[in-house]
Amino acid sequence: MDGDRVNASPLLVNDRNKYKSFMVRTYSTLWMIGGFVLIVYMGHLYITAMVVVIQIFMAKELFNLLRKAPEDKCLPWIKQLNWHFFFTAMLFVYGRILSQRLANTMTADQFFYRLVTGLIKYHMAICYLLYIIGFMWFILTLKKKMYKYQFGQYAWTHMILIVVFTQSSFTVANIFEGIFWFLLPASLIIINDIFAYIFGFFFGRTPLIKLSPKKTWEGFIGASVTTIISAFVLANILGRYPWLTCPRQDLSTGWLQCDADPLFKPEPFALPAWIPVWFPWKEMTVLPVQWHALCLGLFASIIAPFGGFFASGFKRAFKIKDFGDSIPGHGGITDRMDCQMVMAVFAYIYLQSFIVSQSVSVDKILDQILTNLTFEEQQALFVKLGQMLKDKLS
């Protein structure tokens, strides 16, 4: 009787096959981390491409959740319509995030620069037109006895775009503020996930939440402490490389160098008086960004896991174990990205609210001039500004 109870327990510590699943999960994790490091080394544009590929795979997994083969046979265009809305949303969101950087990349070629700035000017109108085409396409393809299924697919598609695509797109905004702001939050989620699994694997005895039966308090607390410590240490390591901390203002792939932001300049920090006398150091060198990293670590360890709990509840509602099977031992892409989406939004909001300067700068004004004024208007502005400066000096 006791043996049956042990086998029926969802906790990893009581799973007889846990070592086999542990090895499979470890092997695929090492492959993912290796690929991730390589792509990060290649730079901003390649990381952005990776995010786009991940979003497409996530959308595919989620679209398939509500697919019904008999209905799809009667509605041959429904898959194409879903993807039409998805790529329209992609054009809109990435157009907003990357438009200025695309214009900065094209400044050397007058023709392409004018073409790009023209497209940027009408970007919102183009995206709205594409959405209206999709909306009319949906209305014109409505079929009797299929209304409920079709409207369900329409609502499901928009839910995916709002909850999944829009949230994960904040990742790209973080990348171009400096790879550091993408790499640190993403790494903290990975660390938290790995150590929650390890602590739960070896010490997990107390169930954490019914939505996710294999999660334990031991795993949650052990991972939280490890993640917060890792945040402080990792920020110090990553913050010393200009390639990771410099923002990218265009879409080129060249090596980056810039003057270090004050956040990434080492400062002495006197250890508090309660540190034992026998401790060898009385002072240490820290980067100011490490204190911000503690906030990110706290969020990654306590709040971000609720993204995973949400996904667990979601899977229970649809009576599935995983969103897919593309990653051995982990499930689908969506299973790995649930907490990352929550973390990406927080990292962006924290960065824009507490770190990035919101004041007007010369660079921001020049960006507006280059994007919104024609070449002739820019020339006229140059002449007027020159005349005004000349009058001031005389």
DOPALUM-871442 format. One record per residue (C-alpha): residue number from 1; residue in three letters; x, y, z. Coordinates in steps of 0.1 Angstrom, whole numbers. Last residue first. Layout:
<recs>
   i  aa     X     Y     Z
 NUM ALA     X     Y     Z
...
</recs>
This chain:
<recs>
   i  aa     X     Y     Z
 394 SER   269   886  -332
 393 LEU   270   851  -315
 392 LYS   233   849  -311
 391 ASP   226   860  -347
 390 LYS   250   833  -360
 389 LEU   233   807  -339
 388 MET   199   817  -353
 387 GLN   212   817  -389
 386 GLY   228   782  -385
 385 LEU   195   769  -370
 384 LYS   176   784  -400
 383 VAL   200   769  -425
 382 PHE   200   734  -409
 381 LEU   162   735  -405
 380 ALA   158   742  -442
 379 GLN   182   714  -451
 378 GLN   162   690  -428
 377 GLU   130   702  -445
 376 GLU   145   694  -479
 375 PHE   156   659  -467
 374 THR   121   652  -454
 373 LEU   114   655  -417
 372 ASN    99   628  -394
 371 THR   127   602  -390
 370 LEU   159   623  -393
 369 ILE   145   651  -372
 368 GLN   131   628  -345
 367 ASP   164   609  -343
 366 LEU   183   642  -341
 365 ILE   161   653  -311
 364 LYS   167   620  -294
 363 ASP   205   622  -299
 362 VAL   206   658  -286
 361 SER   189   647  -254
 360 VAL   154   653  -239
 359 SER   151   638  -204
 358 GLN   137   603  -198
 357 SER   170   588  -186
 356 VAL   170   550  -186
 355 ILE   173   535  -151
 354 PHE   142   537  -129
 353 SER   111   537  -151
 352 GLN   125   526  -185
 351 LEU   146   498  -171
 350 TYR   120   487  -145
 349 ILE    93   486  -172
 348 TYR   115   466  -196
 347 ALA   127   442  -169
 346 PHE    91   437  -157
 345 VAL    79   429  -193
 344 ALA   108   405  -199
 343 MET   102   387  -166
 342 VAL    66   379  -173
 341 MET    75   365  -208
 340 GLN   105   346  -194
 339 CYS    82   328  -169
 338 ASP    61   311  -196
 337 MET    91   306  -220
 336 ARG   102   271  -213
 335 ASP    68   255  -215
 334 THR    60   276  -246
 333 ILE    90   260  -264
 332 GLY    75   226  -259
 331 GLY    81   198  -234
 330 HIS   111   200  -211
 329 GLY   126   165  -210
 328 PRO   133   165  -248
 327 ILE   126   200  -263
 326 SER   101   200  -293
 325 ASP    74   180  -274
 324 GLY    46   205  -272
 323 PHE    24   225  -249
 322 ASP    30   200  -222
 321 LYS     9   176  -200
 320 ILE   -25   183  -217
 319 LYS   -60   184  -201
 318 PHE   -69   218  -218
 317 ALA   -78   234  -184
 316 ARG   -49   216  -168
 315 LYS   -25   231  -194
 314 PHE   -38   266  -186
 313 GLY   -34   260  -149
 312 SER     2   249  -155
 311 ALA     8   280  -177
 310 PHE    -5   303  -150
 309 PHE    18   285  -124
 308 GLY    47   290  -148
 307 GLY    39   327  -151
 306 PHE    36   327  -113
 305 PRO    73   317  -113
 304 ALA    80   353  -123
 303 ILE    69   368   -90
 302 ILE    92   353   -63
 301 SER   125   343   -79
 300 ALA   126   364  -110
 299 PHE   112   394   -91
 298 LEU   138   392   -63
 297 GLY   166   387   -89
 296 LEU   155   418  -108
 295 CYS   154   438   -77
 294 LEU   189   425   -67
 293 ALA   201   434  -102
 292 HIS   193   470   -95
 291 TRP   218   469   -66
 290 GLN   243   452   -90
 289 VAL   239   481  -114
 288 PRO   259   503   -91
 287 LEU   290   481   -98
 286 VAL   307   468   -67
 285 THR   342   470   -52
 284 MET   346   456   -17
 283 GLU   356   470    17
 282 LYS   364   456    51
 281 TRP   377   423    37
 280 PRO   394   395    57
 279 PHE   363   385    79
 278 TRP   377   379   114
 277 VAL   360   410   128
 276 PRO   326   396   119
 275 ILE   304   418    96
 274 TRP   280   438   118
 273 ALA   298   471   109
 272 PRO   285   471    73
 271 LEU   310   465    44
 270 ALA   323   497    28
 269 PHE   315   498   -10
 268 PRO   340   511   -34
 267 GLU   327   519   -69
 266 PRO   331   502  -102
 265 LYS   317   519  -133
 264 PHE   288   500  -149
 263 LEU   259   522  -137
 262 PRO   280   553  -145
 261 ASP   275   543  -182
 260 ALA   308   532  -198
 259 ASP   319   551  -228
 258 CYS   311   531  -259
 257 GLN   324   502  -280
 256 LEU   304   478  -300
 255 TRP   315   452  -326
 254 GLY   297   453  -359
 253 THR   263   436  -365
 252 SER   244   466  -379
 251 LEU   208   472  -370
 250 ASP   212   507  -356
 249 GLN   214   524  -322
 248 ARG   228   495  -302
 247 PRO   231   502  -264
 246 CYS   265   494  -248
 245 THR   263   470  -218
 244 LEU   270   436  -234
 243 TRP   298   444  -258
 242 PRO   311   469  -232
 241 TYR   319   440  -209
 240 ARG   323   447  -172
 239 GLY   286   446  -164
 238 LEU   283   409  -172
 237 ILE   305   399  -143
 236 ASN   292   423  -117
 235 ALA   256   416  -128
 234 LEU   262   379  -124
 233 VAL   273   382   -88
 232 PHE   243   402   -76
 231 ALA   218   382   -97
 230 SER   233   349   -86
 229 ILE   227   357   -50
 228 ILE   191   365   -57
 227 THR   187   334   -79
 226 THR   202   310   -53
 225 VAL   180   323   -25
 224 SER   149   320   -47
 223 ALA   158   286   -60
 222 GLY   162   271   -25
 221 ILE   129   287   -14
 220 PHE   109   274   -44
 219 GLY   125   240   -45
 218 GLU   119   234    -8
 217 TRP    84   248   -11
 216 THR    77   222   -38
 215 LYS    66   222   -74
 214 LYS    57   187   -88
 213 PRO    20   192   -83
 212 SER    17   224  -104
 211 LEU   -18   238  -101
 210 LYS   -20   224   -65
 209 ILE     7   248   -53
 208 LEU    38   243   -32
 207 PRO    39   206   -22
 206 THR    62   199     7
 205 ARG    88   171     3
 204 GLY   113   184   -22
 203 PHE   149   178   -10
 202 PHE   168   161   -39
 201 PHE   146   168   -70
 200 GLY   129   199   -56
 199 PHE   163   215   -49
 198 ILE   175   205   -84
 197 TYR   143   216  -102
 196 ALA   140   249   -84
 195 PHE   177   253   -91
 194 ILE   173   249  -128
 193 ASP   142   271  -131
 192 ASN   157   299  -110
 191 ILE   190   298  -129
 190 ILE   171   300  -163
 189 ILE   149   328  -150
 188 LEU   180   347  -138
 187 SER   197   341  -171
 186 ALA   168   357  -190
 185 PRO   168   388  -167
 184 LEU   206   392  -170
 183 LEU   209   385  -208
 182 PHE   182   409  -220
 181 TRP   193   440  -200
 180 PHE   230   431  -205
 179 ILE   224   429  -243
 178 GLY   221   467  -242
 177 GLU   191   490  -247
 176 PHE   188   471  -280
 175 ILE   181   438  -263
 174 ASN   156   453  -239
 173 ALA   133   464  -267
 172 VAL   136   429  -282
 171 THR   125   413  -249
 170 PHE    95   435  -248
 169 SER    83   414  -277
 168 SER    76   385  -253
 167 GLN    47   404  -237
 166 THR    32   414  -271
 165 PHE    34   379  -285
 164 VAL    21   359  -255
 163 VAL    -8   376  -238
 162 ILE   -20   401  -265
 161 LEU   -12   381  -297
 160 ILE   -22   348  -282
 159 MET   -55   363  -269
 158 HIS   -61   377  -304
 157 THR   -57   343  -320
 156 TRP   -80   327  -294
 155 ALA  -107   353  -300
 154 TYR  -106   346  -338
 153 GLN  -104   308  -333
 152 GLY  -135   309  -310
 151 PHE  -153   331  -335
 150 GLN  -146   304  -361
 149 TYR  -157   275  -339
 148 LYS  -189   292  -328
 147 TYR  -198   303  -364
 146 MET  -192   269  -380
 145 LYS  -228   259  -384
 144 LYS  -232   284  -412
 143 LYS  -198   296  -426
 142 LEU  -179   328  -420
 141 THR  -153   333  -447
 140 LEU  -163   369  -456
 139 ILE  -162   380  -420
 138 PHE  -126   366  -414
 137 TRP  -113   381  -447
 136 MET  -128   414  -437
 135 PHE  -109   413  -404
 134 GLY   -77   402  -421
 133 ILE   -79   430  -446
 132 ILE   -87   454  -417
 131 TYR   -55   442  -399
 130 LEU   -34   447  -431
 129 LEU   -48   482  -434
 128 TYR   -40   489  -397
 127 CYS    -5   478  -402
 126 ILE     0   500  -433
 125 ALA   -15   530  -415
 124 MET     7   525  -385
 123 HIS    39   523  -406
 122 TYR    30   554  -428
 121 LYS    59   575  -415
 120 ILE    81   545  -411
 119 LEU    75   535  -447
 118 GLY    86   570  -459
 117 THR   116   569  -436
 116 VAL   126   536  -451
 115 LEU   122   547  -487
 114 ARG   140   580  -481
 113 TYR   169   561  -465
 112 PHE   169   535  -492
 111 PHE   174   562  -518
 110 GLN   199   583  -498
 109 ASP   222   554  -490
 108 ALA   245   561  -460
 107 THR   216   569  -436
 106 MET   202   534  -440
 105 THR   213   519  -406
 104 ASN   200   549  -387
 103 ALA   166   544  -404
 102 LEU   165   508  -393
 101 ARG   174   519  -357
 100 GLN   145   544  -358
  99 SER   120   518  -369
  98 LEU   131   490  -345
  97 ILE   106   491  -316
  96 ARG    76   505  -334
  95 GLY    81   484  -365
  94 TYR    87   454  -343
  93 VAL    53   458  -327
  92 PHE    34   466  -359
  91 LEU    51   441  -382
  90 MET    48   413  -356
  89 ALA    11   421  -351
  88 THR     6   418  -389
  87 PHE    26   386  -388
  86 PHE     2   371  -362
  85 PHE   -30   383  -378
  84 HIS   -20   368  -412
  83 TRP    -9   336  -393
  82 ASN   -44   331  -379
  81 LEU   -59   338  -414
  80 GLN   -36   312  -430
  79 LYS   -47   286  -405
  78 ILE   -84   294  -412
  77 TRP   -81   293  -450
  76 PRO   -93   256  -455
  75 LEU  -124   260  -433
  74 CYS  -144   228  -439
  73 LYS  -113   206  -434
  72 ASP  -104   228  -403
  71 GLU  -138   219  -387
  70 PRO  -131   181  -390
  69 ALA   -95   185  -378
  68 LYS  -102   205  -346
  67 ARG   -74   230  -337
  66 LEU   -78   246  -303
  65 LEU   -43   237  -289
  64 ASN   -27   239  -324
  63 PHE   -27   277  -323
  62 LEU    -8   276  -290
  61 GLU    20   254  -303
  60 LYS    23   274  -336
  59 ALA    23   307  -317
  58 MET    51   294  -295
  57 PHE    71   283  -325
  56 ILE    67   317  -341
  55 GLN    77   335  -309
  54 ILE   108   314  -305
  53 VAL   119   322  -341
  52 VAL   113   359  -335
  51 VAL   134   357  -302
  50 MET   162   340  -321
  49 ALA   162   366  -348
  48 THR   164   393  -321
  47 ILE   194   375  -306
  46 TYR   210   374  -340
  45 LEU   205   411  -345
  44 HIS   219   420  -311
  43 GLY   251   400  -312
  42 MET   270   369  -322
  41 TYR   281   362  -286
  40 VAL   244   361  -275
  39 ILE   238   334  -302
  38 LEU   267   313  -290
  37 VAL   256   315  -254
  36 PHE   221   305  -262
  35 GLY   233   275  -283
  34 GLY   254   263  -254
  33 ILE   225   269  -229
  32 MET   201   250  -250
  31 TRP   225   220  -255
  30 LEU   232   219  -218
  29 THR   195   219  -210
  28 SER   188   191  -235
  27 TYR   214   169  -217
  26 THR   201   179  -182
  25 ARG   165   171  -190
  24 VAL   174   137  -204
  23 MET   196   130  -174
  22 PHE   170   141  -149
  21 SER   142   121  -167
  20 LYS   163    89  -162
  19 TYR   172    98  -127
  18 LYS   135   105  -118
  17 ASN   122    72  -129
  16 ARG   113    60   -94
  15 ASP    96    93   -86
  14 ASN    94   100   -49
  13 VAL   118   130   -48
  12 LEU   102   142   -79
  11 LEU    68   148   -62
  10 PRO    38   136   -81
   9 SER    31   108   -56
   8 ALA    14    78   -71
   7 ASN    46    57   -70
   6 VAL    50    65   -33
   5 ARG    14    57   -25
   4 ASP    16    24   -43
   3 GLY    47    15   -22
   2 ASP    28    24    10
   1 MET     0     0     0
</recs>
